[in-house]
């Protein structure tokens, strides 16, 4: 079925607006999912003819080039159509966590990805926080930092018990046991 002029203009405007929303989300410029979804709630084909023509003109004269510049600045092969596809995937799940290699194959490689030190096995995460990356080494190092901080805190709390008599300690046996067992539960062995 062939698209009518009115529907074609509406589709051009809709796709440009969806691509812009996807780009703004990647940049962390959108603060609510409602704001992100707003361009998809407009019935563009029912807009007055004058508004459709004006919208199409704006897309062709300005917005299309701003989208191209955004893609060229941040990606190797991203297009308006791929941004619309990314929008649809984000719309369905309200987030995206995908291996970088899959993101690269589906949408585009990301400029300066390797230069910024991210390994190829990273996970691309897109949310209201913008475009971010996760990788196991980073997650593991963060877990270690948290574990060490918990050990230091627990050791300081144990200092309070060191000078108490046994009869005083027996009244706080449960708290003391939790502090003593904490290093074992973190699976950290110190030598």
N, CA, C and O of each residue as an XYZ file, in Angstrom:
764
protein
N       0.842     -1.183      0.000
C       0.000      0.000      0.000
C       0.888      1.248      0.000
O       1.819      1.361      0.798
N       0.595      2.153     -0.881
C       1.382      3.359     -1.023
C       0.962      4.399      0.028
O      -0.222      4.562      0.319
N       1.957      5.093      0.585
C       1.702      6.106      1.594
C       1.257      7.404      0.931
O       1.864      7.865     -0.036
N       0.180      7.988      1.471
C      -0.320      9.263      0.954
C       0.613     10.386      1.397
O       1.386     10.221      2.341
N       0.538     11.523      0.716
C       1.386     12.674      1.023
C       1.298     13.098      2.476
O       2.316     13.354      3.118
N       0.079     13.171      2.993
C      -0.142     13.587      4.383
C       0.518     12.604      5.350
O       1.181     13.003      6.307
N       0.322     11.305      5.078
C       0.908     10.276      5.953
C       2.424     10.241      5.830
O       3.132      9.973      6.801
N       2.907     10.513      4.638
C       4.350     10.534      4.415
C       4.991     11.688      5.197
O       6.026     11.511      5.839
N       4.377     12.848      5.136
C       4.875     14.004      5.887
C       4.826     13.728      7.390
O       5.763     14.051      8.121
N       3.733     13.131      7.838
C       3.590     12.801      9.260
C       4.690     11.838      9.700
O       5.250     11.985     10.787
N       4.997     10.857      8.860
C       6.039      9.876      9.183
C       7.415     10.530      9.249
O       8.216     10.192     10.120
N       7.694     11.443      8.358
C       8.976     12.161      8.363
C       9.145     12.922      9.669
O      10.206     12.871     10.291
N       8.095     13.631     10.083
C       8.151     14.416     11.319
C       8.267     13.494     12.534
O       9.077     13.731     13.430
N       7.455     12.453     12.551
C       7.472     11.498     13.679
C       8.858     10.887     13.837
O       9.410     10.882     14.938
N       9.425     10.374     12.753
C      10.728      9.711     12.827
C      11.823     10.667     13.281
O      12.695     10.287     14.063
N      11.783     11.905     12.795
C      12.780     12.886     13.231
C      12.633     13.154     14.731
O      13.634     13.247     15.442
N      11.407     13.276     15.211
C      11.180     13.525     16.640
C      11.602     12.326     17.496
O      12.155     12.506     18.581
N      11.344     11.102     17.014
C      11.755      9.910     17.755
C      13.279      9.801     17.787
O      13.858      9.468     18.821
N      13.924     10.081     16.658
C      15.389     10.043     16.602
C      15.982     11.065     17.566
O      16.969     10.784     18.245
N      15.384     12.242     17.626
C      15.854     13.275     18.561
C      15.685     12.824     20.009
O      16.569     13.044     20.837
N      14.570     12.202     20.309
C      14.337     11.718     21.678
C      15.365     10.649     22.043
O      15.879     10.644     23.161
N      15.672      9.743     21.107
C      16.677      8.716     21.364
C      18.041      9.361     21.598
O      18.762      8.974     22.517
N      18.393     10.337     20.776
C      19.668     11.037     20.940
C      19.754     11.777     22.255
O      20.777     11.717     22.936
N      18.704     12.466     22.615
C      18.690     13.193     23.896
C      18.796     12.235     25.076
O      19.439     12.548     26.078
N      18.164     11.060     24.958
C      18.268     10.064     26.032
C      19.712      9.569     26.144
O      20.239      9.444     27.250
N      20.349      9.289     25.012
C      21.747      8.851     25.017
C      22.652      9.886     25.683
O      23.617      9.531     26.361
N      22.340     11.149     25.489
C      23.142     12.231     26.074
C      22.784     12.508     27.538
O      23.445     13.313     28.193
N      21.746     11.849     28.051
C      21.335     12.079     29.440
C      20.542     13.364     29.613
O      20.510     13.927     30.707
N      19.906     13.832     28.555
C      19.167     15.095     28.594
C      17.678     14.916     28.874
O      16.936     15.898     28.901
N      17.232     13.691     29.080
C      15.816     13.434     29.351
C      15.712     12.922     30.780
O      16.475     12.049     31.194
N      14.754     13.477     31.536
C      14.695     13.123     32.954
C      13.520     12.227     33.337
O      13.480     11.722     34.459
N      12.565     12.018     32.435
C      11.454     11.102     32.744
C      11.113     10.290     31.499
O      11.352     10.717     30.369
N      10.554      9.118     31.735
C      10.139      8.295     30.593
C       8.966      8.933     29.868
O       8.812      8.760     28.659
N       8.149      9.660     30.590
C       7.028     10.356     29.962
C       7.549     11.364     28.933
O       7.007     11.479     27.833
N       8.595     12.085     29.300
C       9.209     13.044     28.379
C       9.779     12.315     27.155
O       9.645     12.791     26.027
N      10.413     11.164     27.382
C      10.982     10.381     26.295
C       9.894      9.892     25.340
O      10.074      9.918     24.122
N       8.767      9.446     25.892
C       7.699      8.857     25.090
C       6.800      9.895     24.415
O       6.031      9.554     23.516
N       6.890     11.134     24.833
C       6.005     12.188     24.339
C       5.950     12.299     22.812
O       4.854     12.433     22.268
N       7.077     12.251     22.096
C       6.987     12.381     20.634
C       6.173     11.270     19.966
O       5.680     11.441     18.851
N       6.037     10.146     20.643
C       5.297      9.029     20.055
C       3.809      9.077     20.395
O       3.038      8.239     19.930
N       3.411     10.044     21.195
C       1.992     10.144     21.578
C       1.212     11.082     20.655
O      -0.015     11.148     20.726
N       1.913     11.793     19.808
C       1.270     12.752     18.898
C       0.746     12.020     17.671
O       1.449     11.201     17.078
N      -0.485     12.318     17.297
C      -1.045     11.776     16.056
C      -0.697     12.767     14.944
O      -1.481     13.657     14.617
N       0.475     12.595     14.381
C       1.000     13.544     13.394
C       0.113     13.652     12.162
O      -0.024     14.735     11.593
N      -0.489     12.549     11.744
C      -1.303     12.596     10.515
C      -2.586     13.402     10.698
O      -3.205     13.787      9.706
N      -2.998     13.666     11.928
C      -4.200     14.471     12.141
C      -3.885     15.956     12.362
O      -4.786     16.761     12.599
N      -2.607     16.306     12.284
C      -2.248     17.719     12.428
C      -2.770     18.511     11.233
O      -2.899     17.961     10.139
N      -3.072     19.792     11.426
C      -3.508     20.622     10.290
C      -2.452     20.609      9.176
O      -1.254     20.520      9.441
N      -2.912     20.698      7.956
C      -2.042     20.622      6.778
C      -0.887     21.625      6.854
O       0.251     21.302      6.513
N      -1.193     22.831      7.300
C      -0.179     23.882      7.395
C       0.919     23.476      8.385
O       2.102     23.713      8.137
N       0.530     22.877      9.486
C       1.484     22.433     10.497
C       2.346     21.275      9.976
O       3.542     21.211     10.261
N       1.740     20.373      9.219
C       2.486     19.265      8.623
C       3.540     19.785      7.645
O       4.694     19.358      7.682
N       3.140     20.699      6.782
C       4.081     21.249      5.801
C       5.219     21.985      6.510
O       6.384     21.844      6.138
N       4.879     22.760      7.522
C       5.882     23.492      8.285
C       6.824     22.524      9.010
O       8.039     22.728      9.018
N       6.264     21.474      9.619
C       7.072     20.474     10.316
C       8.015     19.751      9.370
O       9.184     19.537      9.692
N       7.513     19.380      8.218
C       8.340     18.692      7.210
C       9.464     19.613      6.751
O      10.605     19.179      6.594
N       9.138     20.887      6.535
C      10.136     21.873      6.115
C      11.224     22.002      7.186
O      12.411     22.033      6.859
N      10.828     22.076      8.465
C      11.797     22.182      9.572
C      12.714     20.966      9.614
O      13.921     21.090      9.820
N      12.126     19.790      9.416
C      12.932     18.559      9.429
C      13.944     18.599      8.292
O      15.123     18.312      8.494
N      13.480     18.958      7.088
C      14.361     18.924      5.921
C      15.411     20.029      5.940
O      16.508     19.843      5.414
N      15.097     21.152      6.526
C      16.020     22.284      6.523
C      16.989     22.277      7.706
O      18.117     22.751      7.577
N      16.576     21.759      8.827
C      17.397     21.909     10.023
C      17.586     20.610     10.805
O      18.711     20.154     11.010
N      16.493     20.035     11.227
C      16.550     18.898     12.147
C      17.307     17.711     11.562
O      18.078     17.059     12.266
N      17.093     17.430     10.295
C      17.761     16.306      9.629
C      19.285     16.465      9.724
O      19.997     15.484      9.940
N      19.779     17.683      9.565
C      21.223     17.934      9.609
C      21.758     17.879     11.039
O      22.884     17.433     11.264
N      20.967     18.323     11.989
C      21.391     18.221     13.397
C      21.472     16.759     13.825
O      22.375     16.378     14.570
N      20.539     15.947     13.361
C      20.571     14.506     13.667
C      21.808     13.871     13.027
O      22.501     13.076     13.663
N      22.078     14.221     11.779
C      23.271     13.692     11.091
C      24.542     14.101     11.834
O      25.450     13.286     12.001
N      24.613     15.345     12.277
C      25.789     15.818     13.025
C      25.946     15.056     14.338
O      27.057     14.684     14.716
N      24.839     14.827     15.029
C      24.879     14.057     16.275
C      25.423     12.656     15.997
O      26.305     12.172     16.707
N      24.898     12.019     14.971
C      25.340     10.659     14.625
C      26.814     10.652     14.246
O      27.569      9.793     14.702
N      27.226     11.599     13.419
C      28.609     11.662     12.953
C      29.578     11.932     14.109
O      30.688     11.400     14.125
N      29.164     12.752     15.070
C      30.025     13.092     16.204
C      30.193     11.951     17.196
O      31.228     11.850     17.855
N      29.191     11.093     17.308
C      29.199     10.093     18.374
C      29.287      8.640     17.919
O      29.605      7.756     18.714
N      29.005      8.395     16.644
C      28.940      7.018     16.149
C      29.622      6.911     14.794
O      29.830      7.908     14.103
N      29.964      5.681     14.431
C      30.609      5.463     13.135
C      29.602      5.306     12.002
O      29.839      5.773     10.888
N      28.474      4.647     12.289
C      27.521      4.389     11.198
C      26.058      4.515     11.635
O      25.184      3.887     11.039
N      25.786      5.305     12.650
C      24.410      5.511     13.109
C      23.676      6.373     12.089
O      24.255      7.276     11.485
N      22.392      6.077     11.909
C      21.544      6.843     11.002
C      20.255      7.219     11.726
O      19.973      6.724     12.817
N      19.485      8.093     11.106
C      18.176      8.452     11.654
C      17.319      7.195     11.813
O      16.649      7.021     12.830
N      17.343      6.335     10.821
C      16.523      5.112     10.871
C      16.947      4.206     12.031
O      16.100      3.614     12.701
N      18.250      4.100     12.263
C      18.731      3.273     13.370
C      18.386      3.905     14.722
O      18.108      3.193     15.687
N      18.403      5.232     14.792
C      17.980      5.908     16.029
C      16.500      5.655     16.308
O      16.103      5.482     17.460
N      15.692      5.635     15.257
C      14.262      5.331     15.421
C      14.105      3.894     15.918
O      13.287      3.628     16.799
N      14.871      2.983     15.366
C      14.833      1.589     15.814
C      15.271      1.471     17.273
O      14.675      0.718     18.044
N      16.313      2.214     17.650
C      16.763      2.246     19.042
C      15.670      2.815     19.944
O      15.438      2.313     21.043
N      15.002      3.866     19.469
C      13.887      4.449     20.222
C      12.827      3.382     20.500
O      12.350      3.252     21.627
N      12.464      2.627     19.476
C      11.423      1.604     19.626
C      11.843      0.533     20.638
O      11.020      0.066     21.425
N      13.099      0.152     20.618
C      13.579     -0.837     21.582
C      13.571     -0.268     22.999
O      13.201     -0.961     23.947
N      13.973      0.980     23.140
C      13.954      1.633     24.457
C      12.519      1.834     24.944
O      12.237      1.689     26.134
N      11.636      2.161     24.045
C      10.228      2.356     24.387
C       9.627      1.063     24.945
O       8.836      1.095     25.888
N      10.000     -0.046     24.369
C       9.444     -1.337     24.788
C       9.916     -1.757     26.183
O       9.179     -2.417     26.916
N      11.140     -1.376     26.549
C      11.712     -1.882     27.802
C      12.057     -0.798     28.824
O      12.365     -1.123     29.971
N      12.016      0.454     28.447
C      12.367      1.593     29.298
C      13.817      1.543     29.765
O      14.189      2.199     30.738
N      14.618      0.768     29.070
C      16.057      0.720     29.301
C      16.629     -0.226     28.259
O      15.900     -0.926     27.556
N      17.944     -0.228     28.181
C      18.597     -1.159     27.268
C      19.919     -1.566     27.894
O      20.727     -0.716     28.266
N      20.134     -2.848     28.006
C      21.423     -3.398     28.399
C      21.749     -4.459     27.360
O      21.066     -5.477     27.243
N      22.810     -4.195     26.612
C      23.137     -5.033     25.466
C      24.662     -5.101     25.343
O      25.338     -4.093     25.551
N      25.209     -6.262     25.012
C      26.661     -6.322     24.808
C      27.093     -5.313     23.745
O      26.385     -5.086     22.764
N      28.254     -4.719     23.952
C      28.739     -3.713     23.009
C      28.803     -4.273     21.586
O      28.432     -3.589     20.632
N      29.265     -5.493     21.446
C      29.391     -6.072     20.102
C      28.031     -6.180     19.423
O      27.919     -5.980     18.214
N      26.996     -6.496     20.203
C      25.637     -6.571     19.642
C      25.126     -5.175     19.292
O      24.507     -4.979     18.247
N      25.388     -4.207     20.172
C      24.994     -2.820     19.902
C      25.677     -2.348     18.615
O      25.045     -1.729     17.759
N      26.961     -2.643     18.490
C      27.734     -2.240     17.318
C      27.149     -2.856     16.044
O      27.012     -2.178     15.026
N      26.806     -4.144     16.111
C      26.269     -4.818     14.932
C      24.862     -4.333     14.583
O      24.502     -4.239     13.409
N      24.084     -4.031     15.597
C      22.683     -3.650     15.383
C      22.528     -2.163     15.039
O      21.714     -1.795     14.192
N      23.319     -1.316     15.708
C      23.153      0.130     15.543
C      24.397      0.798     14.956
O      24.342      1.377     13.871
N      25.501      0.717     15.667
C      26.732      1.356     15.199
C      27.815      1.178     16.252
O      27.529      0.951     17.427
N      29.067      1.286     15.810
C      30.138      1.360     16.806
C      30.112      2.778     17.386
O      29.634      3.722     16.757
N      30.633      2.891     18.584
C      30.609      4.173     19.299
C      31.997      4.793     19.196
O      32.999      4.145     19.499
N      32.048      6.038     18.770
C      33.342      6.709     18.632
C      34.006      6.871     19.996
O      33.340      7.076     21.011
N      35.314      6.776     19.993
C      36.162      6.935     21.181
C      35.899      5.873     22.253
O      36.314      6.039     23.400
N      35.222      4.797     21.894
C      34.913      3.726     22.850
C      36.193      3.084     23.380
O      36.387      2.982     24.592
N      37.050      2.660     22.482
C      38.287      1.988     22.890
C      39.281      2.986     23.486
O      40.003      2.665     24.429
N      39.311      4.190     22.934
C      40.234      5.210     23.432
C      39.939      5.570     24.888
O      40.839      5.956     25.634
N      38.691      5.443     25.280
C      38.318      5.738     26.666
C      38.579      4.558     27.592
O      38.310      4.634     28.790
N      39.105      3.462     27.034
C      39.522      2.331     27.853
C      38.469      1.267     28.091
O      38.650      0.413     28.959
N      37.388      1.292     27.355
C      36.353      0.282     27.553
C      36.690     -0.977     26.772
O      37.047     -0.900     25.596
N      36.582     -2.133     27.412
C      36.870     -3.378     26.687
C      35.695     -3.766     25.791
O      34.555     -3.371     26.037
N      35.986     -4.538     24.759
C      34.959     -4.938     23.810
C      33.842     -5.752     24.462
O      32.719     -5.774     23.958
N      34.140     -6.419     25.575
C      33.113     -7.228     26.243
C      32.244     -6.396     27.186
O      31.530     -6.951     28.020
N      32.300     -5.076     27.059
C      31.458     -4.189     27.876
C      29.987     -4.369     27.521
O      29.637     -4.855     26.446
N      29.151     -3.965     28.449
C      27.712     -3.909     28.225
C      27.328     -2.447     28.046
O      27.686     -1.601     28.865
N      26.607     -2.155     26.986
C      26.088     -0.807     26.743
C      24.787     -0.687     27.532
O      23.885     -1.511     27.386
N      24.700      0.335     28.357
C      23.504      0.564     29.180
C      22.930      1.931     28.822
O      23.624      2.946     28.887
N      21.659      1.942     28.446
C      20.979      3.196     28.132
C      19.776      3.300     29.055
O      18.941      2.398     29.122
N      19.707      4.418     29.764
C      18.601      4.660     30.696
C      18.435      6.174     30.824
O      18.992      6.934     30.032
N      17.678      6.599     31.807
C      17.533      8.034     32.041
C      18.865      8.666     32.454
O      18.992      9.890     32.458
N      19.851      7.847     32.799
C      21.194      8.336     33.130
C      22.021      8.566     31.862
O      23.153      9.043     31.940
N      21.471      8.234     30.715
C      22.187      8.399     29.457
C      22.869      7.111     29.039
O      22.507      6.026     29.493
N      23.857      7.242     28.173
C      24.627      6.107     27.673
C      25.776      5.839     28.636
O      26.586      6.723     28.915
N      25.837      4.626     29.134
C      26.903      4.228     30.051
C      27.380      2.831     29.682
O      26.768      2.140     28.867
N      28.481      2.435     30.297
C      29.051      1.118     30.023
C      29.322      0.394     31.332
O      29.662      1.001     32.348
N      29.161     -0.919     31.277
C      29.518     -1.783     32.405
C      30.411     -2.883     31.867
O      30.269     -3.321     30.725
N      31.337     -3.324     32.714
C      32.147     -4.483     32.354
C      32.568     -5.175     33.639
O      32.720     -4.526     34.674
N      32.757     -6.496     33.582
C      32.974     -7.295     34.794
C      34.110     -6.808     35.683
O      33.983     -6.817     36.907
N      35.220     -6.384     35.082
C      36.349     -5.930     35.898
C      35.969     -4.732     36.755
O      36.368     -4.635     37.915
N      35.201     -3.828     36.180
C      34.774     -2.643     36.923
C      33.800     -3.028     38.034
O      33.913     -2.543     39.160
N      32.847     -3.899     37.715
C      31.895     -4.359     38.725
C      32.628     -5.058     39.867
O      32.314     -4.844     41.038
N      33.611     -5.898     39.521
C      34.370     -6.624     40.534
C      35.156     -5.654     41.414
O      35.171     -5.802     42.636
N      35.804     -4.666     40.807
C      36.579     -3.713     41.613
C      35.657     -2.900     42.522
O      36.025     -2.597     43.657
N      34.468     -2.545     42.040
C      33.515     -1.838     42.904
C      33.068     -2.719     44.065
O      32.939     -2.247     45.195
N      32.830     -4.008     43.784
C      32.462     -4.945     44.854
C      33.573     -5.036     45.885
O      33.302     -5.082     47.085
N      34.820     -5.063     45.434
C      35.958     -5.143     46.355
C      36.050     -3.888     47.221
O      36.326     -3.974     48.418
N      35.822     -2.740     46.625
C      35.855     -1.482     47.387
C      34.792     -1.505     48.474
O      35.065     -1.138     49.617
N      33.597     -1.929     48.132
C      32.505     -2.008     49.119
C      32.858     -3.002     50.218
O      32.633     -2.731     51.397
N      33.410     -4.156     49.836
C      33.772     -5.176     50.822
C      34.843     -4.663     51.780
O      34.761     -4.886     52.988
N      35.841     -3.979     51.240
C      36.911     -3.448     52.095
C      36.364     -2.388     53.036
O      36.731     -2.351     54.211
N      35.488     -1.522     52.531
C      34.877     -0.498     53.385
C      34.060     -1.137     54.504
O      34.079     -0.658     55.638
N      33.346     -2.215     54.191
C      32.573     -2.923     55.216
C      33.493     -3.562     56.247
O      33.184     -3.560     57.439
N      34.619     -4.109     55.801
C      35.575     -4.713     56.731
C      36.171     -3.672     57.659
O      36.299     -3.910     58.860
N      36.534     -2.529     57.120
C      37.101     -1.453     57.937
C      36.076     -0.974     58.947
O      36.407     -0.777     60.116
N      34.849     -0.787     58.522
C      33.785     -0.351     59.431
C      33.559     -1.394     60.527
O      33.444     -1.057     61.705
N      33.498     -2.664     60.120
C      33.300     -3.740     61.097
C      34.452     -3.825     62.081
O      34.235     -4.065     63.269
N      35.681     -3.629     61.601
C      36.849     -3.666     62.483
C      36.800     -2.527     63.501
O      37.159     -2.713     64.663
N      36.357     -1.352     63.063
C      36.224     -0.215     63.986
C      35.149     -0.508     65.039
O      35.314     -0.170     66.211
N      34.066     -1.130     64.619
C      33.012     -1.487     65.564
C      33.502     -2.546     66.552
O      33.115     -2.528     67.720
N      34.346     -3.461     66.093
C      34.916     -4.489     66.984
C      35.831     -3.864     68.034
O      35.933     -4.378     69.148
N      36.494     -2.762     67.693
C      37.363     -2.076     68.657
C      36.596     -1.698     69.925
O      37.148     -1.716     71.025
N      35.326     -1.357     69.757
C      34.509     -0.985     70.923
C      34.345     -2.152     71.899
O      34.158     -1.947     73.098
N      34.418     -3.375     71.374
C      34.217     -4.559     72.209
C      35.517     -5.078     72.830
O      35.463     -5.847     73.790
N      36.668     -4.686     72.317
C      37.941     -5.242     72.744
C      38.240     -5.013     74.232
O      38.856     -5.863     74.874
N      37.822     -3.910     74.763
C      38.150     -3.599     76.159
C      37.048     -3.981     77.145
O      37.172     -3.718     78.342
N      35.986     -4.593     76.660
C      34.882     -4.986     77.536
C      35.172     -6.347     78.167
O      35.884     -7.176     77.601
N      34.615     -6.549     79.326
C      34.731     -7.822     80.029
C      33.792     -8.841     79.392
O      32.823     -8.478     78.726
N      34.091    -10.116     79.603
C      33.300    -11.198     79.019
C      31.819    -11.111     79.415
O      30.941    -11.367     78.591
N      31.552    -10.759     80.645
C      30.147    -10.671     81.072
C      29.403     -9.592     80.293
O      28.211     -9.739     80.027
N      30.082     -8.517     79.925
C      29.459     -7.465     79.117
C      29.282     -7.947     77.663
O      28.287     -7.640     77.006
N      30.255     -8.693     77.198
C      30.194     -9.184     75.824
C      29.070    -10.196     75.627
O      28.440    -10.236     74.570
N      28.823    -11.016     76.654
C      27.793    -12.043     76.512
C      26.406    -11.433     76.327
O      25.523    -12.073     75.755
N      26.205    -10.215     76.798
C      24.920     -9.534     76.621
C      24.743     -9.046     75.166
O      23.621     -8.830     74.709
N      25.840     -8.883     74.468
C      25.783     -8.397     73.089
C      26.325     -9.450     72.114
O      26.920     -9.125     71.086
N      26.104    -10.697     72.464
C      26.643    -11.822     71.699
C      26.201    -11.794     70.227
O      27.007    -12.038     69.329
N      24.929    -11.497     69.988
C      24.420    -11.511     68.618
C      25.122    -10.460     67.755
O      25.579    -10.773     66.656
N      25.212     -9.210     68.243
C      25.884     -8.148     67.490
C      27.351     -8.477     67.261
O      27.882     -8.269     66.170
N      27.993     -8.987     68.290
C      29.403     -9.340     68.208
C      29.625    -10.468     67.193
O      30.575    -10.430     66.410
N      28.755    -11.454     67.214
C      28.874    -12.582     66.281
C      28.742    -12.096     64.842
O      29.476    -12.553     63.965
N      27.818    -11.178     64.593
C      27.647    -10.637     63.240
C      28.897     -9.906     62.767
O      29.291    -10.030     61.607
N      29.519     -9.148     63.661
C      30.736     -8.425     63.297
C      31.903     -9.374     63.020
O      32.692     -9.152     62.102
N      32.000    -10.427     63.822
C      33.086    -11.386     63.647
C      32.884    -12.196     62.364
O      33.855    -12.521     61.681
N      31.640    -12.520     62.034
C      31.352    -13.339     60.853
C      31.378    -12.546     59.549
O      31.475    -13.138     58.474
N      31.295    -11.232     59.625
C      31.241    -10.407     58.410
C      32.384    -10.676     57.445
O      32.119    -10.839     56.254
N      33.655    -10.734     57.887
C      34.725    -11.005     56.907
C      34.564    -12.361     56.212
O      34.891    -12.495     55.033
N      34.061    -13.368     56.941
C      33.857    -14.668     56.317
C      32.748    -14.628     55.282
O      32.832    -15.287     54.245
N      31.712    -13.857     55.563
C      30.599    -13.790     54.611
C      30.974    -13.038     53.347
O      30.343    -13.226     52.307
N      31.986    -12.196     53.420
C      32.443    -11.462     52.235
C      33.428    -12.296     51.421
O      33.886    -11.861     50.364
N      33.748    -13.473     51.901
C      34.656    -14.402     51.221
C      36.032    -13.793     50.965
O      36.664    -14.060     49.943
N      36.475    -12.989     51.888
C      37.797    -12.394     51.780
C      38.679    -13.034     52.831
O      38.325    -13.047     54.010
N      39.802    -13.555     52.432
C      40.753    -14.164     53.361
C      41.999    -13.291     53.414
O      42.667    -13.091     52.399
N      42.306    -12.776     54.588
C      43.483    -11.938     54.766
C      44.594    -12.781     55.346
O      44.346    -13.611     56.221
N      45.803    -12.588     54.882
C      46.933    -13.356     55.422
C      47.853    -12.463     56.196
O      48.862    -12.927     56.727
